[in-house]
Amino acid sequence: MTDAIVARGLTKVYEKKITAVDHVDMDIPAGSIFGLLGPNGAGKTTIIKMLTGLSDITEGEARVAGFDVRKDPMSVKSRVGWVAAEVILDDDLSAWENLWLQARLQRLGEWKDRAEELLRYFDLSERKKDKVGGYSTGMRKKLEIALALLHQPEVIFMDEPTIGLDANVRRMLWDLITGVNREFGVTVLLTSHYIEEADRLCDRVSIINQGKFVASGTPTELKSRVKEDFIELDTSETVTAEKLSSIPGVSQVSSEGKTWRLRVASAEEVLPNLFHALKTDGIRRINVEKPSLESVFIDITGTRIDQAGSDVQDFRKFYLNVRRARR
């Protein structure tokens, strides 16, 4: 199987010597779904911008759809699509008019048959003359993907495509992504900070933190790295690391703010010992983390994905919510 995306030592350094992406390597087979999983500010969007020629590569090299991103960026751009977190549709135009505009922007000659095919596939044919401003969130996401597919790309980049969506719409979109990958044979590079999303959709995942790939593999391979469970708890009484470490079955204790994190051989065996050692009414919150992509991230970085990026403002979600409030 050929690779749709290959990168070696891909690096992006901004002014003031801020390294956003730090020497990452990628080999993404054609026809697969590949996930970049990490917190806000980890470098996921920067990688997409470099792979699509929208941002200069500081160091390293990359090939997308068989073309060198640095030497032949226009050939790359003609063979890729992008579904951004931001809304790119014109609410005052119909679905058909949005497709027409996309065709003009990409200088497509024969596009109408392809547009009709996509509208049928996404069940939008009966609403193609309606203004997009009256579409539901799910319909809008379908149309955004249709725009990205209009020129028959070989690779589609989906940058946090489900950010800000409720659980039902998010799961609907998951089905669309897997369907598009299977039906149109397009390679999908998906960025996300949702654990379940990457686990369910992706053939392979690279976990990125502070611009570096800290782990790569299939979801199953990554989860097999962690042999133990994690227990998190917040307590109202004063508890020391020494006391928690003395509980049978606890192999490691760490803290972050008011939260204690225990690494244990088996949560089922340790919980009775924990409740015996601490006053039950003194435990405000307790959570058990079984081996997952989240626990892999915790194991490597010592923090959760949502906490790792908590100091980085997610402006995309902010502007998305502003647009919705105006409608």
ROROMI-748107 format. One record per residue (C-alpha): x, y, z. Coordinates in steps of 0.5 Angstrom, whole numbers, padded with zeros to 4 digits, always signed. Layout:
N
XYZ ...
END
This chain:
327
+0000+0000+0000 +0003+0007-0002 +0003+0013+0003 -0001+0019+0002 +0003+0023+0007 +0010+0022+0009 +0014+0027+0013 +0021+0027+0016 +0023+0032+0021 +0017+0036+0020 +0019+0043+0024 +0015+0050+0025 +0019+0055+0029 +0015+0062+0029 +0018+0069+0031 +0021+0069+0038 +0024+0062+0037 +0017+0059+0039 +0017+0052+0037 +0010+0050+0035 +0012+0043+0032 +0018+0039+0033 +0021+0034+0028 +0016+0030+0027 +0015+0024+0023 +0009+0021+0019 +0008+0015+0015 +0000+0015+0013 -0002+0010+0008 -0007+0012+0003 -0014+0010+0004 -0013+0010+0012 -0016+0015+0017 -0010+0018+0021 -0011+0021+0028 -0007+0027+0031 -0009+0027+0038 -0007+0032+0043 -0009+0038+0047 -0011+0045+0045 -0004+0049+0043 +0000+0042+0042 +0001+0043+0034 -0004+0040+0031 -0007+0045+0026 +0000+0048+0025 +0002+0041+0022 -0004+0041+0017 -0002+0048+0015 +0005+0046+0013 +0002+0039+0010 -0003+0044+0005 +0003+0049+0004 -0001+0054+0008 +0005+0055+0012 +0012+0055+0011 +0016+0049+0013 +0022+0051+0018 +0026+0045+0017 +0024+0038+0015 +0021+0035+0009 +0014+0033+0007 +0010+0029+0001 +0003+0029+0000 -0001+0025-0005 +0006+0024-0008 +0008+0031-0009 +0013+0035-0005 +0010+0040-0001 +0016+0045-0001 +0017+0044-0009 +0010+0043-0011 +0005+0046-0007 +0000+0048-0012 +0000+0040-0014 -0001+0039-0007 -0007+0044-0006 -0011+0041-0012 -0011+0034-0009 -0013+0036-0002 -0019+0038+0002 -0020+0041+0008 -0026+0041+0013 -0024+0046+0018 -0027+0047+0025 -0029+0054+0023 -0036+0055+0019 -0034+0056+0012 -0041+0056+0009 -0045+0063+0007 -0051+0063+0010 -0054+0067+0005 -0053+0062-0001 -0057+0056-0002 -0053+0049-0002 -0052+0049-0009 -0050+0056-0009 -0045+0054-0004 -0042+0049-0009 -0042+0053-0015 -0038+0058-0011 -0033+0053-0009 -0033+0050-0016 -0031+0057-0018 -0026+0058-0013 -0022+0052-0015 -0023+0053-0023 -0027+0047-0024 -0030+0046-0031 -0035+0040-0030 -0037+0040-0023 -0045+0039-0023 -0045+0032-0024 -0041+0031-0018 -0045+0036-0014 -0051+0032-0015 -0048+0026-0013 -0045+0029-0007 -0052+0032-0005 -0055+0025-0006 -0050+0022-0002 -0051+0027+0004 -0059+0027+0003 -0059+0034+0002 -0062+0034-0005 -0069+0036-0003 -0066+0042+0000 -0061+0044-0005 -0064+0051-0006 -0066+0053+0001 -0061+0058+0004 -0056+0055+0009 -0058+0059+0014 -0064+0055+0015 -0060+0048+0016 -0059+0044+0022 -0052+0043+0025 -0052+0036+0022 -0054+0039+0015 -0049+0044+0015 -0043+0039+0017 -0045+0035+0011 -0045+0040+0006 -0038+0043+0009 -0036+0036+0007 -0039+0036+0001 -0035+0042-0001 -0029+0039+0001 -0030+0033-0004 -0032+0037-0010 -0026+0037-0013 -0025+0029-0012 -0019+0030-0007 -0014+0024-0005 -0013+0027+0002 -0018+0031+0007 -0016+0034+0013 -0021+0035+0018 -0019+0040+0024 -0023+0038+0030 -0029+0037+0026 -0033+0036+0032 -0031+0041+0036 -0037+0045+0040 -0042+0039+0037 -0047+0036+0042 -0046+0028+0043 -0051+0026+0038 -0049+0031+0032 -0042+0028+0034 -0043+0021+0033 -0047+0022+0027 -0041+0026+0024 -0037+0020+0026 -0041+0015+0021 -0040+0020+0016 -0033+0020+0016 -0032+0013+0016 -0037+0013+0010 -0033+0018+0006 -0027+0014+0007 -0030+0008+0005 -0034+0010+0000 -0030+0015-0004 -0023+0012-0002 -0020+0018+0001 -0015+0019+0006 -0017+0022+0012 -0012+0026+0017 -0016+0028+0023 -0014+0032+0029 -0018+0032+0035 -0017+0032+0043 -0023+0028+0044 -0021+0021+0046 -0027+0017+0044 -0027+0020+0037 -0020+0018+0036 -0021+0011+0039 -0027+0010+0034 -0025+0013+0028 -0017+0012+0027 -0013+0006+0024 -0007+0009+0027 -0006+0015+0032 +0000+0020+0034 -0001+0023+0041 +0002+0030+0040 +0004+0034+0046 +0008+0041+0046 +0009+0040+0039 +0012+0033+0039 +0010+0026+0038 +0010+0022+0044 +0007+0016+0042 +0004+0013+0035 +0001+0006+0033 -0006+0003+0033 -0011+0005+0038 -0010-0002+0041 -0002-0002+0041 -0002+0005+0044 -0007+0002+0050 -0003-0004+0051 +0003+0000+0053 -0001+0001+0060 -0002-0005+0064 -0005-0001+0070 -0011+0003+0072 -0011+0010+0075 -0015+0012+0080 -0017+0020+0081 -0020+0023+0087 -0021+0029+0091 -0022+0029+0098 -0024+0034+0104 -0020+0032+0109 -0012+0033+0109 -0009+0027+0106 -0001+0026+0105 +0002+0022+0099 +0005+0017+0104 -0001+0015+0107 -0004+0014+0100 +0003+0010+0098 +0002+0006+0104 -0005+0003+0101 -0004-0004+0098 -0004-0005+0091 -0002+0003+0090 +0005+0003+0086 +0005+0011+0084 +0002+0017+0087 +0002+0024+0084 -0002+0030+0085 -0005+0036+0081 -0008+0042+0085 -0013+0038+0089 -0013+0032+0085 -0009+0026+0087 -0008+0021+0082 -0006+0014+0084 -0003+0008+0079 -0005+0002+0081 -0005-0006+0079 -0012-0007+0079 -0018-0002+0081 -0022-0007+0083 -0017-0010+0088 -0015-0003+0091 -0022+0001+0092 -0024-0003+0098 -0017-0002+0101 -0018+0006+0099 -0024+0006+0102 -0022+0003+0109 -0016+0008+0109 -0020+0014+0108 -0026+0016+0111 -0032+0015+0105 -0035+0022+0107 -0029+0025+0106 -0028+0023+0099 -0031+0029+0094 -0030+0025+0088 -0027+0019+0085 -0026+0017+0078 -0023+0010+0075 -0019+0010+0069 -0018+0004+0065 -0013+0003+0060 -0015+0008+0054 -0012+0013+0050 -0013+0018+0056 -0009+0013+0060 -0003+0013+0055 -0003+0021+0055 -0003+0021+0063 +0002+0015+0063 +0007+0019+0058 +0005+0027+0060 +0003+0026+0067 -0004+0030+0066 -0010+0029+0062 -0011+0032+0055 -0016+0037+0057 -0012+0039+0063 -0006+0040+0058 -0009+0045+0054 -0013+0048+0059 -0008+0055+0059 -0009+0055+0051 -0015+0059+0049 -0019+0056+0044 -0021+0061+0039 -0025+0057+0034 -0030+0054+0039 -0031+0061+0041 -0032+0064+0034 -0037+0058+0033 -0041+0059+0039 -0041+0067+0037 -0044+0065+0030 -0049+0060+0033 -0052+0066+0038 -0053+0071+0032 -0057+0066+0028 
END
